[in-house]
Amino acid sequence: MVKRLPLAARVAGFIALSFVVASARGSSAGPSPADRELTVQQEQEDFDLMRRALQEAHAGIYRYSTRAQMDANFDRQRAKLTRPMSEARFFELTAQTLASIRCGHTHMAPDENTEAAMHKAAKFPFQVLLEGRHVVVPLNDTPNDHTIRPGMEIVEINSQPTARIVDRLWATIPADGDIETGRRHELSGKFADLYWLLIDRHDEFVVKAMDPSGKTVEAKLPGVTDADRKANRKNPVNSEITAGIGKILGWPKSNVATRFLTEPQIAEVRIGLFMGDDYPQSIEQTFKTLHDRGTQSLILDLRGNGGGRDEYGAMLVSYFTDKPFRYFDRIHLSTINPSFAAHSDWNADRIRDSHVIDKLTPDPAGGYLVTARLHPGVAEQQPGKYPFLGKVFVLTDGGTFSTAADACAIIRHLGRATFIGEETGGGYYGNNSGLDTTLTLPHSGLRITIPMYEYWNAVQGDPGARRGTIPDHVVELRVQDVLQGEDKALDLATKLAREG
């Protein structure tokens, strides 16, 4: 279950780049596939297919809303399809509809031609980090502009207040439940692409920014292509934040990395993603090292960890207990024979050939329940070979998603850690992901990822709650801190570990 970017990408300004409003400024980049107009009949047929597919196969479509509430929302959005509209405007309406499901794994991509044009386009020339609803610059992606520096807040783009832009884009961003940290993380990484697609496809930008003292500056700048962004990071205006990033991330870059902050009492372990064939060996060796050295306090950094294999998340948790535990309470599947298969990448052979049907049991509420023969995560889990029973501090943020959020939920449930940072981007009680299918709408070409497993974590509380794992100590990422080379969440964890 992977979606979001690792911590290094987030702190580094989200380096991995994960209807049109006419502007009085700048030069037009010319017609785009996103301007292609759809007829009312095409819009309605695509929307109805999407609705039918979601209601049939999306495992968690009614996780946060009742059927009646979702039906009302579908009806309200469809009622807007009364006149021809551009593909971009239809994308926006569809994205708003998907976002109402409150599932961070339900993503959508434009048609292939529009996506290709978007990646080649000269787009908004800054990386951004949403601090609350404020749009702050971590990196200037122009080749030589020094007017707008890292740490400044963008207050206006092509005469539009950024608050208005953020409100419009915000409504299209999928996120688990009511978790705003996840939405901020997602929108920060997709800002330039969504601005191009939904707000303004001109290739020149008049940008007004404000420095921390309140002084405003304005610059007229050309857009930047994805291909040029990395090279442009050599712009000297980025030197200070580049140094700050280096100070924060100046230790091993492997997926599972360990360092001792105080030898051997306090260690930090950072996990980028729950992926890789070498993960089991790396985790076992890590905890063997902690065991052999007699480490007393561990800081586990899962910021920006977008997830990965379920088994790897359970494996991590197993090293924080010396007793058997439950990881997933249950996994629900609505269908294994979707009626819309002709419009998707669904292949029934993968169900038959792997004998999946033999590893499911009927759910009295409808659909199926996954057994331990199909997914070991629903079985009782055993403790790890070298359990760490000392003090644990877990660093999280809005990019702590999917499997990473599941692992946090179980660690919190077991009472094994103090959490520091931001609320996780993934839900405390589970998510919808795992098995999925991609639906391609025939007229618009929009591609919708429909998650088909509904995971429920083995935790106690209100299963209808819409939040992630809430930190015991809230510390939000700020560009000004990165400029100073300060990692305040880690600093607090280290302080608490030393006091302990």
C-alpha positions as CSV (number, residue, x, y, z in Angstrom):
1,M,0.0,0.0,0.0
2,V,2.2,2.8,-1.3
3,K,1.3,6.3,-2.3
4,R,3.2,9.1,-0.7
5,L,6.8,10.4,-0.8
6,P,9.6,9.4,1.6
7,L,10.8,12.0,4.2
8,A,13.9,13.0,2.1
9,A,11.7,14.1,-0.7
10,R,9.4,16.0,1.6
11,V,12.1,17.9,3.5
12,A,13.9,18.6,0.2
13,G,10.9,20.5,-1.1
14,F,9.0,17.6,-2.4
15,I,11.6,17.1,-5.1
16,A,9.9,14.0,-6.6
17,L,6.9,15.5,-8.5
18,S,4.6,13.2,-7.6
19,F,-12.3,24.7,-16.2
20,V,-9.5,27.1,-16.9
21,V,-9.5,30.6,-15.4
22,A,-8.3,33.1,-18.0
23,S,-5.4,35.3,-16.9
24,A,-4.8,38.9,-18.0
25,R,-1.0,38.3,-17.7
26,G,1.5,36.0,-19.3
27,S,1.5,34.4,-22.7
28,S,-0.7,31.4,-23.5
29,A,1.0,28.0,-23.9
30,G,-1.5,27.2,-26.7
31,P,-4.4,24.7,-26.8
32,S,-4.1,21.7,-24.5
33,P,-5.7,18.2,-24.6
34,A,-7.3,19.3,-21.3
35,D,-9.3,21.9,-23.2
36,R,-11.0,19.1,-25.3
37,E,-14.8,19.5,-24.9
38,L,-17.1,16.7,-23.8
39,T,-20.7,16.6,-24.7
40,V,-23.4,16.3,-22.0
41,Q,-24.1,12.7,-23.0
42,Q,-20.4,11.8,-22.8
43,E,-20.1,13.5,-19.4
44,Q,-23.1,11.7,-18.0
45,E,-22.1,8.3,-19.4
46,D,-18.6,8.6,-17.9
47,F,-20.0,9.8,-14.5
48,D,-22.6,7.0,-14.4
49,L,-20.0,4.3,-15.2
50,M,-17.7,5.7,-12.4
51,R,-20.6,5.8,-9.9
52,R,-21.6,2.2,-10.7
53,A,-18.0,0.9,-10.5
54,L,-17.4,2.7,-7.2
55,Q,-20.6,1.4,-5.6
56,E,-19.9,-2.1,-6.8
57,A,-16.2,-2.5,-6.1
58,H,-14.9,0.2,-3.8
59,A,-14.5,-1.6,-0.5
60,G,-14.8,1.4,1.7
61,I,-17.1,3.7,-0.1
62,Y,-19.5,3.7,2.9
63,R,-16.7,3.7,5.5
64,Y,-17.2,7.4,6.5
65,S,-20.6,8.1,4.9
66,T,-23.9,6.2,4.7
67,R,-25.2,4.9,1.4
68,A,-27.9,7.6,1.5
69,Q,-25.3,10.4,2.0
70,M,-23.1,9.1,-0.8
71,D,-26.2,8.8,-3.1
72,A,-27.1,12.4,-2.4
73,N,-23.6,13.5,-3.2
74,F,-23.5,11.6,-6.4
75,D,-26.9,13.0,-7.4
76,R,-25.7,16.6,-6.5
77,Q,-22.6,16.3,-8.7
78,R,-24.3,14.6,-11.6
79,A,-26.9,17.4,-11.6
80,K,-24.1,19.8,-12.7
81,L,-23.7,17.9,-16.0
82,T,-26.1,20.0,-18.0
83,R,-23.8,21.6,-20.6
84,P,-20.7,20.7,-22.5
85,M,-17.5,21.2,-20.5
86,S,-13.8,20.8,-21.0
87,E,-12.0,17.7,-19.9
88,A,-10.2,19.7,-17.2
89,R,-13.5,20.9,-15.7
90,F,-14.9,17.4,-15.8
91,F,-11.7,16.2,-14.1
92,E,-12.3,18.8,-11.3
93,L,-15.9,17.7,-10.8
94,T,-15.0,14.1,-10.8
95,A,-12.1,14.6,-8.4
96,Q,-14.4,16.5,-6.0
97,T,-16.8,13.5,-6.1
98,L,-14.0,11.0,-5.4
99,A,-12.7,13.2,-2.5
100,S,-16.1,13.0,-0.9
101,I,-15.4,9.2,-0.3
102,R,-12.6,10.3,2.1
103,C,-10.2,7.7,0.9
104,G,-6.6,8.6,0.3
105,H,-6.0,5.6,-1.9
106,T,-8.7,6.6,-4.4
107,H,-6.7,8.5,-6.9
108,M,-7.4,9.8,-10.4
109,A,-5.2,10.7,-13.4
110,P,-6.1,12.6,-16.5
111,D,-6.1,10.9,-19.9
112,E,-2.7,9.9,-21.2
113,N,-2.4,12.8,-23.7
114,T,-3.3,15.4,-21.1
115,E,-0.9,13.8,-18.6
116,A,1.9,13.9,-21.2
117,A,1.2,17.6,-22.0
118,M,1.2,18.4,-18.3
119,H,4.6,16.9,-17.8
120,K,6.1,18.8,-20.8
121,A,4.4,22.1,-19.9
122,A,6.2,25.1,-18.4
123,K,4.4,25.2,-15.0
124,F,4.5,27.2,-11.7
125,P,8.3,27.7,-11.0
126,F,8.4,27.0,-7.3
127,Q,8.1,24.0,-5.0
128,V,5.6,24.7,-2.2
129,L,4.9,23.5,1.3
130,L,1.5,24.1,2.8
131,E,1.9,25.4,6.4
132,G,-1.8,25.3,7.4
133,R,-3.3,27.0,4.4
134,H,-0.3,29.2,3.8
135,V,1.7,28.4,0.6
136,V,5.4,28.7,1.5
137,V,8.4,28.3,-0.9
138,P,11.0,25.6,0.1
139,L,12.8,25.7,-3.3
140,N,12.9,28.2,-6.1
141,D,13.0,26.1,-9.4
142,T,13.9,29.0,-11.7
143,P,17.4,29.1,-13.1
144,N,18.4,32.5,-11.7
145,D,15.6,34.4,-10.0
146,H,16.6,35.8,-6.6
147,T,13.5,37.8,-5.8
148,I,11.5,35.0,-4.2
149,R,13.5,33.1,-1.7
150,P,12.9,29.9,0.2
151,G,10.9,30.7,3.3
152,M,8.7,33.3,1.6
153,E,4.9,32.9,1.5
154,I,3.2,33.1,-1.9
155,V,0.2,35.4,-1.5
156,E,-0.9,35.9,-5.1
157,I,-0.4,34.2,-8.5
158,N,-1.4,35.9,-11.7
159,S,-3.7,38.3,-9.7
160,Q,-5.4,35.5,-7.8
161,P,-5.0,35.3,-4.0
162,T,-3.4,32.0,-3.1
163,A,-6.1,31.4,-0.5
164,R,-8.7,31.2,-3.2
165,I,-6.5,28.9,-5.3
166,V,-5.8,26.6,-2.3
167,D,-9.5,26.4,-1.5
168,R,-10.3,25.3,-5.0
169,L,-7.6,22.7,-5.3
170,W,-8.2,21.4,-1.7
171,A,-11.6,20.2,-2.7
172,T,-10.1,17.8,-5.3
173,I,-7.5,16.1,-3.0
174,P,-8.3,12.6,-1.6
175,A,-7.5,11.9,2.0
176,D,-8.4,9.4,4.7
177,G,-11.3,10.6,6.8
178,D,-10.9,14.2,8.0
179,I,-7.1,14.2,8.1
180,E,-5.9,17.6,7.0
181,T,-2.1,16.8,7.3
182,G,-2.5,14.1,4.6
183,R,-4.3,16.6,2.3
184,R,-1.6,19.2,2.9
185,H,1.1,16.8,2.1
186,E,-0.6,15.6,-1.1
187,L,-1.4,19.1,-2.4
188,S,2.1,20.4,-1.6
189,G,3.5,17.7,-3.9
190,K,0.9,18.2,-6.7
191,F,0.5,22.0,-6.6
192,A,2.2,22.8,-9.9
193,D,0.4,20.1,-11.8
194,L,-3.0,20.8,-10.4
195,Y,-2.5,24.6,-10.9
196,W,-1.7,23.9,-14.6
197,L,-4.7,21.6,-15.0
198,L,-7.4,23.4,-13.1
199,I,-6.4,27.0,-12.6
200,D,-4.3,28.6,-15.3
201,R,-2.3,27.0,-18.2
202,H,-0.4,30.1,-19.1
203,D,3.4,29.7,-19.2
204,E,4.3,33.0,-17.5
205,F,3.6,33.9,-13.9
206,V,3.4,37.2,-11.9
207,V,4.0,36.1,-8.4
208,K,3.6,38.2,-5.3
209,A,5.4,36.9,-2.1
210,M,5.9,38.0,1.4
211,D,9.0,37.4,3.6
212,P,8.8,36.6,7.3
213,S,9.0,40.3,8.2
214,G,5.9,41.1,6.2
215,K,7.6,42.8,3.3
216,T,6.1,41.9,-0.1
217,V,7.9,41.5,-3.4
218,E,6.7,40.7,-7.0
219,A,8.3,38.9,-9.8
220,K,7.3,38.1,-13.4
221,L,8.8,34.7,-14.2
222,P,8.6,32.0,-17.0
223,G,7.2,28.6,-16.1
224,V,9.5,25.6,-15.6
225,T,9.2,22.1,-17.1
226,D,9.6,19.0,-15.0
227,A,12.8,18.2,-16.9
228,D,14.4,21.5,-15.9
229,R,13.5,21.6,-12.3
230,K,16.3,19.4,-11.0
231,A,19.0,21.3,-12.8
232,N,17.6,24.6,-11.7
233,R,18.0,23.7,-8.0
234,K,21.6,24.9,-8.4
235,N,20.2,28.4,-8.4
236,P,22.2,30.1,-5.6
237,V,19.0,31.3,-4.0
238,N,18.5,27.7,-2.8
239,S,22.0,27.4,-1.2
240,E,20.8,28.1,2.4
241,I,18.0,25.6,2.4
242,T,20.1,23.0,0.6
243,A,22.6,23.3,3.4
244,G,19.8,23.0,6.0
245,I,18.5,19.8,4.2
246,G,22.0,18.4,4.2
247,K,22.4,19.0,7.9
248,I,19.1,17.3,8.7
249,L,19.6,14.3,6.3
250,G,23.3,14.0,6.6
251,W,23.4,10.3,7.5
252,P,23.0,6.9,5.6
253,K,20.4,7.1,2.8
254,S,19.5,3.4,2.8
255,N,15.8,2.5,3.1
256,V,16.3,1.2,6.7
257,A,19.0,3.4,8.2
258,T,20.3,3.4,11.8
259,R,22.5,5.9,13.7
260,F,23.3,6.3,17.4
261,L,22.6,9.8,18.8
262,T,24.2,8.7,22.1
263,E,26.2,5.5,21.9
264,P,24.7,3.1,22.8
265,Q,21.8,4.4,24.8
266,I,19.8,6.3,22.2
267,A,19.4,5.2,18.6
268,E,17.4,6.5,15.7
269,V,16.0,4.2,13.0
270,R,14.6,5.8,9.8
271,I,12.4,3.7,7.4
272,G,11.7,5.3,4.0
273,L,9.2,2.7,2.7
274,F,8.0,-0.7,3.7
275,M,9.5,-2.2,0.5
276,G,12.4,-4.1,-0.9
277,D,13.5,-7.7,-0.8
278,D,16.2,-6.9,1.7
279,Y,13.7,-5.3,4.2
280,P,13.2,-8.4,6.4
281,Q,17.0,-8.9,6.8
282,S,17.6,-5.2,7.3
283,I,15.0,-5.0,10.1
284,E,16.2,-8.1,11.9
285,Q,19.8,-6.9,11.7
286,T,18.8,-3.5,13.0
287,F,17.0,-4.8,16.1
288,K,19.8,-7.3,16.7
289,T,22.3,-4.4,16.8
290,L,20.1,-2.6,19.3
291,H,19.8,-5.8,21.4
292,D,23.5,-6.5,21.3
293,R,24.5,-2.9,22.3
294,G,21.9,-2.6,25.1
295,T,20.2,0.4,23.6
296,Q,17.7,1.9,26.0
297,S,15.7,4.4,23.9
298,L,14.7,4.2,20.2
299,I,13.5,7.1,18.0
300,L,11.6,5.6,15.0
301,D,11.3,8.0,12.1
302,L,8.3,7.2,9.8
303,R,7.9,10.8,8.4
304,G,7.1,10.7,4.7
305,N,6.8,6.9,4.7
306,G,4.1,6.3,2.2
307,G,3.6,2.7,3.0
308,G,4.4,-0.6,1.2
309,R,3.9,-4.2,2.0
310,D,1.4,-5.1,4.8
311,E,3.6,-7.9,6.1
312,Y,6.5,-5.5,6.5
313,G,4.5,-3.2,8.7
314,A,3.4,-6.1,10.9
315,M,7.1,-7.2,11.0
316,L,8.1,-3.9,12.3
317,V,5.5,-3.9,15.1
318,S,6.7,-7.4,16.1
319,Y,10.0,-6.0,17.3
320,F,8.2,-3.8,19.9
321,T,6.6,-6.6,21.9
322,D,7.4,-9.9,23.4
323,K,3.9,-11.2,23.2
324,P,1.6,-12.3,20.3
325,F,-0.6,-9.6,18.9
326,R,-3.2,-8.9,16.2
327,Y,-2.4,-6.6,13.3
328,F,-5.5,-6.6,11.1
329,D,-8.9,-7.3,12.6
330,R,-10.4,-8.1,9.2
331,I,-10.2,-7.4,5.5
332,H,-13.3,-7.0,3.5
333,L,-13.7,-7.4,-0.3
334,S,-17.0,-6.4,-2.0
335,T,-16.6,-8.3,-5.3
336,I,-14.3,-10.5,-7.3
337,N,-16.3,-10.2,-10.5
338,P,-16.8,-6.6,-11.4
339,S,-19.3,-5.8,-14.1
340,F,-17.2,-3.0,-15.5
341,A,-14.1,-5.2,-16.2
342,A,-14.2,-4.2,-19.9
343,H,-13.4,-0.6,-18.9
344,S,-10.6,-1.5,-16.5
345,D,-7.4,-3.5,-16.1
346,W,-9.2,-6.1,-14.1
347,N,-8.2,-9.7,-15.0
348,A,-10.3,-12.4,-13.6
349,D,-7.6,-14.9,-14.3
350,R,-5.5,-13.5,-11.5
351,I,-8.3,-14.5,-9.1
352,R,-8.8,-18.0,-10.6
353,D,-5.1,-18.8,-11.2
354,S,-4.1,-17.9,-7.6
355,H,-7.2,-19.7,-6.2
356,V,-8.2,-16.5,-4.3
357,I,-11.8,-17.6,-4.2
358,D,-10.8,-20.6,-2.1
359,K,-9.2,-18.3,0.5
360,L,-12.2,-16.1,1.1
361,T,-15.2,-16.6,3.3
362,P,-18.7,-15.0,2.8
363,D,-19.3,-11.9,4.8
364,P,-22.7,-11.9,6.4
365,A,-22.9,-8.2,5.6
366,G,-22.2,-8.9,1.9
367,G,-19.1,-9.6,-0.1
368,Y,-16.2,-11.6,1.3
369,L,-13.8,-11.7,4.2
370,V,-10.1,-12.4,3.5
371,T,-8.7,-15.4,5.4
372,A,-5.2,-15.8,6.8
373,R,-4.5,-18.2,3.9
374,L,-4.7,-15.3,1.5
375,H,-3.4,-12.5,3.8
376,P,-1.2,-13.4,6.8
377,G,-2.0,-10.0,8.3
378,V,-5.3,-11.2,9.7
379,A,-3.7,-14.0,11.6
380,E,-2.2,-13.7,15.1
381,Q,1.3,-12.2,14.8
382,Q,4.3,-13.4,16.8
383,P,6.9,-11.2,18.5
384,G,10.2,-10.5,16.6
385,K,13.4,-12.4,17.3
386,Y,15.1,-9.4,19.0
387,P,12.2,-7.4,20.6
388,F,13.0,-3.9,21.8
389,L,11.3,-3.3,25.1
390,G,12.9,0.1,26.0
391,K,11.4,3.5,25.4
392,V,10.1,4.3,21.9
393,F,9.5,7.6,20.3
394,V,7.8,7.7,16.8
395,L,8.1,10.6,14.4
396,T,5.2,11.1,12.1
397,D,3.7,13.6,9.6
398,G,1.0,13.9,6.9
399,G,3.2,11.7,4.7
400,T,3.0,8.8,7.2
401,F,0.4,6.9,5.2
402,S,-1.0,3.5,4.3
403,T,1.1,0.7,5.8
404,A,3.2,3.2,7.8
405,A,0.0,4.6,9.4
406,D,-1.3,1.0,10.1
407,A,2.0,0.2,12.0
408,C,1.7,3.5,14.0
409,A,-1.9,2.6,14.9
410,I,-0.9,-0.8,16.3
411,I,2.1,0.6,18.1
412,R,-0.1,3.2,19.7
413,H,-2.8,0.5,20.5
414,L,-0.1,-1.6,22.2
415,G,1.0,1.4,24.3
416,R,4.5,1.1,23.1
417,A,5.5,4.6,22.0
418,T,5.3,8.4,22.4
419,F,4.3,10.0,19.1
420,I,5.9,13.3,18.0
421,G,5.2,15.4,14.9
422,E,2.0,15.6,12.9
423,E,-1.1,13.5,12.7
424,T,-0.5,10.5,10.4
425,G,-1.9,10.9,6.9
426,G,-3.5,7.4,7.1
427,G,-6.5,6.5,9.2
428,Y,-6.0,5.0,12.7
429,Y,-8.7,2.4,12.2
430,G,-7.4,1.3,8.7
431,N,-7.8,2.2,5.1
432,N,-8.9,1.0,1.7
433,S,-6.1,-0.3,-0.5
434,G,-4.2,-3.5,-1.3
435,L,-6.0,-5.2,-4.2
436,D,-7.2,-2.6,-6.7
437,T,-8.3,-2.0,-10.2
438,T,-7.9,1.0,-12.6
439,L,-11.1,2.2,-14.3
440,T,-10.7,4.1,-17.5
441,L,-13.7,6.3,-18.5
442,P,-14.3,5.8,-22.2
443,H,-15.0,9.4,-23.3
444,S,-12.9,11.5,-21.0
445,G,-10.1,9.0,-20.6
446,L,-9.8,9.7,-16.9
447,R,-8.2,6.8,-15.0
448,I,-9.5,6.1,-11.5
449,T,-7.8,3.7,-9.1
450,I,-10.5,1.8,-7.1
451,P,-9.2,0.1,-3.9
452,M,-10.9,-3.2,-3.3
453,Y,-9.6,-4.3,0.1
454,E,-11.2,-2.6,3.2
455,Y,-8.6,-3.0,6.0
456,W,-9.6,-2.7,9.7
457,N,-6.8,-2.4,12.1
458,A,-6.9,-4.5,15.3
459,V,-7.3,-1.5,17.6
460,Q,-9.9,-0.4,20.1
461,G,-12.1,2.7,20.0
462,D,-14.7,4.2,17.6
463,P,-14.4,2.5,14.2
464,G,-16.3,5.4,12.6
465,A,-13.7,8.0,13.7
466,R,-12.2,9.9,10.9
467,R,-8.7,10.7,12.2
468,G,-5.2,9.2,12.1
469,T,-2.8,8.6,14.9
470,I,-2.7,11.8,16.9
471,P,0.8,12.8,18.2
472,D,1.4,13.2,21.9
473,H,3.5,16.3,21.0
474,V,2.5,18.2,17.9
475,V,5.5,19.5,15.9
476,E,4.8,20.7,12.4
477,L,7.3,20.9,9.6
478,R,8.2,24.6,8.8
479,V,10.4,25.8,6.0
480,Q,12.1,28.3,8.4
481,D,13.3,25.4,10.6
482,V,14.7,23.6,7.6
483,L,16.5,26.8,6.6
484,Q,18.2,26.7,10.0
485,G,19.0,23.1,9.6
486,E,16.7,22.3,12.6
487,D,14.7,19.1,13.0
488,K,12.5,20.1,15.9
489,A,10.6,16.9,16.1
490,L,13.8,14.9,16.3
491,D,15.2,17.4,18.8
492,L,12.2,17.0,21.1
493,A,12.4,13.2,20.8
494,T,16.1,13.2,21.7
495,K,15.4,15.5,24.7
496,L,12.7,13.2,26.0
497,A,14.8,10.2,25.5
498,R,17.7,11.7,27.4
499,E,15.4,12.8,30.2
500,G,14.0,9.2,30.4
